[in-house]
Amino acid sequence: MWTRGMLKKNAKENLKQYFWMALGVSAVAFLLDGTEEGVYVDYSGAIEGFVNFMTIFLESGYDTGTILLMSIGLVVICVAIGLCLNMLVYSMLCGPILVGKHMFYLRARQGDVRFGNLFSSFRDGRYTSIAKTMFFHHLYIALWGLLFVIPGIAKNMEYFLVPYLIAENPKLSWKRASEISSRTMDGEKWNLFVLQLSFLGWYILGALCCCVGTYAVQPYEHATYAEFYTCMRAKMMALGITDEAELSGEYEVIG
């Protein structure tokens, strides 16, 4: 049974060997993938358009019903366009970078500390498969996010392991990776949520240091999540959810 203290202690011990490399990897990943772990939908453009649209038509003399219907239509269109653009950028760059970042931390804890692991998704013919899988991963969570905050957070927890699974075996389909993550995270979602919240104090402290300190927290956080995945990996093996052959890519599950 894992504990937050155990995960963080292991992360700190491992980071002593590669902290500065990890700091560089996290900084570059953050610049290339500003969404970090959290998938988001930006509604600001839709809200601004809605306000402007309402203002114009209230001054034009149209009846209230017409204004409301047209405004709702505008919001839907703006959200749809923003979501499509968000997913396109994510699947082409952010998703593969996220997978590469996880690959770096997973391999670093085993002694393979190479900056180039951050860009592993773009080598050996992996890119297309990873980009496709991460596109569907992002789309699914984003659609749940449209149901407001709590459903989006719950699905984020449920499928938290997907990028790690893809980092291990890029051949895994999105459906299969999601199934493994969902079954493994059963009973673990609240624990993960609390683990994520435990870094909030560190980020607040880092923000007080002209925000520079927040960058120093990221390696610690990501190394801890790598430890978390390692524990979940052991769980999925013990429960027979998957096996070493599947995760290593010795055979591919179609689905």
C-alpha positions in Angstrom: 0.0 0.0 0.0 1.5 3.3 -1.0 1.4 6.5 1.0 2.0 10.1 0.0 5.0 10.3 2.3 6.5 7.2 0.7 6.1 8.5 -2.9 7.6 11.9 -2.0 10.5 10.4 -0.1 11.4 8.2 -3.1 11.0 11.1 -5.5 13.4 13.3 -3.4 16.0 10.5 -3.2 15.9 9.9 -7.0 15.9 13.6 -7.8 19.3 14.0 -6.0 20.8 12.3 -9.0 19.3 14.3 -11.8 17.5 17.4 -10.4 19.1 20.0 -12.8 18.4 17.8 -15.8 14.8 17.4 -14.6 14.5 21.1 -14.1 15.5 21.7 -17.7 13.2 19.1 -19.0 10.2 20.4 -17.0 10.9 24.0 -18.1 11.1 23.1 -21.8 8.0 20.8 -21.4 6.1 23.7 -19.8 7.1 26.1 -22.6 6.0 23.7 -25.2 2.9 22.3 -23.4 1.5 25.1 -21.3 -1.5 23.0 -20.4 0.7 20.7 -18.2 -1.4 17.7 -16.9 -4.7 19.5 -16.9 -6.8 19.4 -20.0 -8.8 22.6 -20.4 -11.4 24.3 -22.5 -11.0 28.1 -22.8 -14.4 29.7 -22.6 -13.2 33.3 -22.4 -13.6 34.0 -26.1 -17.1 32.6 -26.0 -18.1 34.7 -23.0 -16.6 37.9 -24.5 -18.4 37.2 -27.7 -21.7 36.6 -25.9 -21.4 39.9 -24.0 -20.6 41.9 -27.2 -23.4 40.1 -29.1 -25.9 40.8 -26.4 -24.9 44.5 -26.2 -25.2 45.0 -29.9 -28.6 43.4 -30.3 -30.1 44.9 -27.2 -29.4 48.3 -28.9 -30.8 47.1 -32.2 -34.4 46.6 -31.1 -34.7 42.8 -31.7 -37.1 40.9 -29.4 -35.6 39.2 -26.4 -36.3 35.6 -27.7 -34.4 36.2 -30.9 -31.5 37.8 -29.1 -31.3 34.8 -26.7 -31.4 32.2 -29.4 -28.8 33.9 -31.5 -26.5 34.5 -28.5 -26.7 30.9 -27.5 -25.8 29.9 -31.0 -22.8 32.2 -31.0 -21.6 30.7 -27.7 -21.9 27.2 -29.0 -20.0 28.1 -32.2 -17.2 29.8 -30.3 -16.8 26.9 -27.9 -16.8 24.4 -30.7 -14.1 26.3 -32.7 -12.0 26.9 -29.6 -12.3 23.2 -28.6 -11.3 22.0 -32.1 -8.3 24.3 -32.2 -7.3 23.3 -28.7 -7.5 19.6 -29.6 -5.5 20.1 -32.8 -2.6 21.9 -31.1 -2.7 19.4 -28.3 -2.6 16.3 -30.5 0.2 17.6 -32.7 2.5 19.0 -30.0 1.3 19.1 -26.4 0.2 15.4 -26.2 3.5 14.0 -27.5 5.5 16.3 -25.3 3.5 15.3 -22.3 4.2 11.6 -23.1 7.9 12.4 -23.6 8.0 14.1 -20.2 6.6 11.1 -18.5 9.0 8.9 -20.4 11.9 11.0 -19.1 10.8 10.7 -15.4 10.1 7.0 -15.7 13.4 6.2 -17.2 15.3 8.6 -15.0 14.2 6.8 -11.9 15.8 3.7 -13.4 19.1 5.5 -14.1 18.5 6.5 -17.8 18.9 10.3 -17.5 18.8 11.8 -20.9 17.3 15.1 -22.0 16.4 13.6 -25.3 13.9 11.3 -23.7 11.6 14.3 -23.6 11.3 14.1 -27.4 11.0 10.3 -27.6 7.5 10.6 -29.0 9.0 12.1 -32.2 11.4 9.2 -32.9 11.2 5.6 -34.3 7.8 6.1 -35.9 6.0 6.7 -32.6 4.7 10.2 -33.4 1.5 9.3 -35.4 0.3 6.6 -33.0 1.0 8.8 -29.9 -0.6 11.9 -31.4 -3.7 10.0 -32.4 -4.1 8.3 -29.0 -3.5 11.6 -27.1 -6.0 13.4 -29.4 -8.8 11.0 -28.3 -7.6 11.2 -24.7 -7.9 15.0 -24.8 -11.2 15.0 -26.7 -12.9 12.6 -24.2 -11.8 14.5 -21.1 -12.6 17.9 -22.7 -16.1 16.7 -23.5 -16.6 15.7 -19.9 -15.2 19.1 -19.0 -18.1 20.7 -20.8 -20.3 19.3 -18.0 -18.5 21.7 -15.7 -15.7 21.2 -13.2 -16.5 18.0 -11.1 -17.1 15.5 -14.0 -14.0 16.8 -15.8 -11.8 16.4 -12.7 -13.2 12.9 -12.0 -12.4 11.8 -15.6 -9.0 13.4 -15.4 -8.3 11.2 -12.3 -9.8 8.1 -13.9 -7.6 8.4 -17.0 -4.5 9.9 -15.4 -2.4 6.8 -16.2 -3.1 6.9 -20.0 0.0 9.1 -21.0 2.2 6.9 -18.8 0.9 3.8 -20.4 1.5 5.3 -23.9 5.0 6.3 -22.8 5.7 2.6 -22.1 3.9 1.2 -25.2 3.0 3.7 -27.9 1.2 0.9 -29.7 -1.5 0.7 -27.1 -4.8 2.0 -28.5 -6.6 4.7 -26.7 -9.5 2.4 -25.8 -7.1 -0.2 -24.3 -5.0 2.4 -22.4 -8.2 4.0 -21.1 -9.5 0.6 -20.0 -6.3 -0.2 -18.1 -6.2 3.2 -16.5 -9.9 3.2 -15.5 -9.7 -0.3 -13.9 -6.5 0.5 -12.1 -7.6 3.8 -10.8 -10.7 2.3 -9.2 -10.5 3.3 -5.5 -7.4 5.5 -6.2 -9.0 8.7 -7.6 -9.5 10.4 -4.3 -6.0 9.5 -3.2 -4.5 10.9 -6.3 -6.6 14.1 -5.9 -5.2 14.6 -2.4 -1.7 13.9 -3.7 -2.0 16.6 -6.3 -3.4 19.0 -3.7 -0.4 18.4 -1.5 1.8 20.3 -3.9 -0.4 23.4 -3.7 1.5 24.8 -0.7 4.8 24.4 -2.6 3.4 26.3 -5.6 2.1 29.1 -3.4 5.5 29.3 -1.8 7.2 29.3 -5.2 4.9 32.0 -6.5 6.0 34.3 -3.6 9.6 34.0 -4.9 8.7 36.1 -8.0 7.1 32.9 -9.5 10.6 31.5 -10.2 10.2 29.0 -7.4 7.2 27.3 -9.1 9.6 25.9 -11.8 11.7 24.3 -9.1 8.6 22.5 -7.7 7.8 20.9 -11.0 10.6 18.2 -11.0 9.6 17.2 -7.5 5.9 16.9 -8.5 6.6 15.0 -11.7 9.1 12.6 -10.0 6.4 11.9 -7.4 3.8 11.1 -10.1 6.4 8.7 -11.7 6.5 7.0 -8.3 2.7 6.9 -8.2 2.6 5.3 -11.7 5.1 2.7 -10.6 2.8 1.8 -7.7 -0.2 1.7 -10.0 1.8 -0.4 -12.4 2.4 -3.0 -9.7 -1.3 -2.9 -8.9 -2.4 -3.5 -12.5 0.0 -6.5 -12.7 -1.2 -8.0 -9.5 -4.8 -7.7 -10.5 -4.2 -9.2 -13.9 -5.4 -6.0 -15.7 -2.4 -6.2 -18.0 1.0 -7.8 -18.1 4.6 -7.1 -18.8 4.4 -8.3 -22.4 1.6 -5.8 -23.2 3.2 -2.9 -21.5 6.6 -3.6 -23.2 4.9 -3.8 -26.6 5.7 -7.4 -27.2 2.2 -7.8 -28.5 -0.4 -5.2 -29.4 -4.0 -5.3 -28.1 -6.4 -4.1 -30.8 -9.4 -2.1 -29.5 
